[in-house]
């Protein structure tokens, strides 16, 4: 049996502002944007040329979901963006106004820094050490 995680749902306030952030600030690709109803869309974004998991941008509905926007993991790093060139991507992200909350650091597993997305979710930008 073969299984894989296809999508991770990320609760957002607004589809279009989230698409703009991920495509313009992080250079992700808009994979799909399909209207399902007057209020619901199926929106997938992913890093350019990825073949793995992507993000399903899910618009928050109701107070419980709205309260989770930006804090889906209780304040912990939630998502991990791997790169083949940490400094290239770190510098580009700084130029685009991405807020890093922990500076770059060399760890035994690679070079890493923590940044916030437009809603405050924490991400690792990580160039792993080849093993």
Residue pairs with C-beta under 8 A, 6 or more apart in sequence:
4 52
4 53
5 53
6 53
6 54
7 44
7 53
7 54
7 55
7 56
8 53
8 54
8 55
8 56
8 79
9 55
9 56
9 58
10 18
10 55
10 56
10 57
10 58
10 72
10 79
10 121
11 58
11 59
11 60
11 65
11 68
11 69
11 72
12 18
12 57
12 58
12 59
12 60
12 69
12 119
13 59
13 60
13 66
13 69
13 119
14 59
15 33
15 41
15 43
15 57
15 59
17 118
18 43
18 45
18 57
18 118
19 30
19 33
19 43
19 45
19 57
21 117
21 118
22 28
22 45
22 55
22 57
22 117
23 29
23 30
23 45
24 96
25 93
25 96
25 97
25 98
25 118
26 47
26 81
26 93
26 98
27 47
27 48
27 92
28 45
28 46
28 47
28 48
28 55
29 45
29 46
29 47
29 48
30 43
30 44
30 45
31 44
31 45
31 46
31 54
32 42
32 43
32 44
33 41
33 42
33 43
33 44
34 41
34 42
34 43
35 41
36 42
39 59
39 61
40 59
41 59
42 56
43 56
43 57
44 54
44 55
44 56
44 57
45 54
45 55
45 57
46 52
46 53
46 54
46 55
47 81
55 79
60 66
60 68
60 69
69 119
70 117
70 119
70 120
70 121
71 120
71 121
72 78
72 121
73 121
73 122
75 122
76 122
77 114
77 122
77 123
77 124
78 121
78 122
78 123
79 121
79 122
79 123
79 124
80 123
80 124
80 126
81 123
81 124
81 125
81 126
82 126
82 127
82 128
83 89
83 125
83 126
83 127
84 127
85 127
86 104
86 110
86 111
86 112
86 113
86 125
86 126
86 127
87 111
89 125
90 100
90 104
90 113
90 125
93 100
93 115
93 125
94 100
98 115
98 116
99 115
99 116
100 113
100 114
100 115
101 114
101 115
101 116
101 122
102 113
102 114
103 113
104 111
104 112
104 113
105 111
105 112
105 113
108 129
109 126
109 128
109 129
110 126
110 127
110 128
110 129
111 126
111 127
112 124
112 125
112 126
112 127
113 124
113 125
114 122
114 123
114 124
114 125
115 122
115 123
115 125
116 122
116 123
117 123
